[in-house]
């Protein structure tokens, strides 16, 4: 299987100038934990923002979420895959990098989808493989 067959297509995105509150509201509305960040004039992926980023980099840091721009707290240059890549390679990347979600971009870097743990769990036929990937992603990082 390929990423294109497993991914959730056309994710809702935000721009770097949006505020943390606007991004959080988007996450709430869409029921997601990650929002791709795209350029203001195009759909090229420039970053990702997670609910965890908002909690740790805004709330826990005592910043005002109404005035903190997404660009200040997003992950720049996120790891992404192409639609034609195998889901096995994405699962390996998720396990080695301990990522729960991987953006999928076209050859020009425009966001076309996201592969998440949930996508793998619900769309793959192998419960054993799904269990292994979830376990690998969830293992504590070596310190």
C-alpha positions as CSV (number, residue, x, y, z in Angstrom):
1,X,0.0,0.0,0.0
2,X,1.0,3.6,-0.6
3,X,0.6,6.7,1.5
4,X,-2.1,7.9,-1.0
5,X,-4.2,4.8,-0.2
6,X,-3.9,5.3,3.6
7,X,-3.7,9.1,4.2
8,X,-6.5,11.4,5.2
9,X,-6.6,13.7,2.2
10,X,-6.9,17.5,2.1
11,X,-6.2,18.4,5.7
12,X,-7.3,21.8,6.9
13,X,-4.2,24.1,7.3
14,X,-3.3,27.3,8.9
15,X,-0.8,30.1,8.0
16,X,2.2,31.2,10.0
17,X,0.6,34.5,10.9
18,X,-2.4,32.9,12.5
19,X,-2.4,33.0,16.3
20,X,-2.1,30.0,18.6
21,X,-5.7,30.5,19.6
22,X,-6.9,30.4,16.0
23,X,-4.9,27.2,15.4
24,X,-6.3,25.7,18.6
25,X,-9.8,26.6,17.5
26,X,-9.1,24.9,14.2
27,X,-7.9,21.8,15.9
28,X,-11.0,21.7,18.0
29,X,-13.3,22.3,15.1
30,X,-11.6,19.6,12.9
31,X,-11.0,17.2,15.9
32,X,-7.2,16.9,15.1
33,X,-4.0,17.2,17.0
34,X,-1.8,18.5,14.2
35,X,-2.3,21.3,11.8
36,X,-0.1,21.7,8.7
37,X,1.3,25.2,8.3
38,X,1.4,26.4,4.7
39,X,2.7,29.5,3.0
40,X,0.4,32.5,3.0
41,X,0.2,32.5,-0.8
42,X,0.3,28.8,-1.5
43,X,-0.2,25.3,-0.1
44,X,3.5,24.5,0.3
45,X,4.2,22.9,3.7
46,X,6.5,25.0,5.8
47,X,5.8,23.6,9.2
48,X,3.4,21.8,11.5
49,X,1.8,22.7,14.8
50,X,0.6,20.2,17.3
51,X,-1.7,20.5,20.3
52,X,1.4,19.6,22.3
53,X,3.3,22.6,20.8
54,X,0.6,24.9,22.0
55,X,0.5,23.5,25.5
56,X,4.3,23.4,26.0
57,X,5.5,26.4,23.9
58,X,2.6,28.8,24.6
59,X,0.6,27.8,27.7
60,X,3.4,26.4,29.9
61,X,5.7,29.1,28.8
62,X,3.3,31.8,29.9
63,X,2.8,33.3,26.5
64,X,-0.4,35.0,25.4
65,X,-2.1,32.6,22.9
66,X,-4.0,35.5,21.4
67,X,-0.8,37.3,20.3
68,X,1.6,34.4,19.8
69,X,1.9,33.7,16.1
70,X,2.0,30.1,14.8
71,X,5.3,30.8,13.2
72,X,6.8,31.4,16.7
73,X,5.9,27.9,18.0
74,X,5.6,25.6,15.0
75,X,8.0,22.9,14.0
76,X,9.8,24.2,10.9
77,X,10.8,22.0,8.0
78,X,8.8,18.9,9.2
79,X,9.5,15.4,8.0
80,X,7.1,14.6,5.1
81,X,6.6,11.8,2.6
82,X,5.3,11.6,-0.9
83,X,1.9,10.0,-1.9
84,X,3.6,7.2,-3.8
85,X,5.9,6.1,-0.9
86,X,5.0,2.8,0.7
87,X,3.1,2.8,3.9
88,X,5.8,0.4,5.3
89,X,8.5,3.1,4.8
90,X,6.2,5.7,6.5
91,X,5.6,3.4,9.4
92,X,9.3,2.8,9.8
93,X,9.9,6.6,9.8
94,X,7.2,7.1,12.4
95,X,8.7,4.5,14.6
96,X,12.3,5.7,14.3
97,X,11.4,9.4,14.7
98,X,8.6,8.7,17.2
99,X,6.1,10.6,15.2
100,X,2.4,10.0,15.4
101,X,1.6,11.8,12.2
102,X,3.4,12.4,8.9
103,X,2.4,15.1,6.4
104,X,2.1,13.9,2.8
105,X,3.2,16.4,0.1
106,X,3.4,16.4,-3.7
107,X,6.6,16.8,-5.6
108,X,6.4,20.6,-5.2
109,X,6.0,20.4,-1.4
110,X,2.3,21.2,-1.3
111,X,0.3,19.4,1.4
112,X,-2.0,16.7,0.1
113,X,-2.7,14.6,3.2
114,X,-1.6,13.2,6.5
115,X,-0.9,9.7,7.6
116,X,-1.6,9.2,11.3
117,X,-1.5,6.3,13.7
118,X,-5.3,6.2,13.5
119,X,-5.1,5.9,9.7
120,X,-2.7,3.0,10.0
121,X,-4.9,1.3,12.7
122,X,-8.1,1.6,10.7
123,X,-6.9,1.1,7.1
124,X,-4.3,-1.6,7.4
125,X,-5.3,-5.3,7.5
126,X,-2.5,-6.3,9.9
127,X,-3.4,-5.8,13.6
128,X,0.1,-7.2,14.5
129,X,1.9,-4.6,12.3
130,X,-0.3,-1.8,13.7
131,X,0.5,-2.9,17.2
132,X,4.2,-2.9,16.5
133,X,4.2,0.6,15.0
134,X,2.1,2.0,17.9
135,X,4.5,0.5,20.4
136,X,7.6,1.8,18.6
137,X,6.2,5.3,18.3
138,X,5.2,5.3,22.0
139,X,8.4,4.0,23.5
140,X,10.2,6.6,25.7
141,X,13.1,8.3,24.0
142,X,16.6,7.3,25.0
143,X,18.0,9.9,27.4
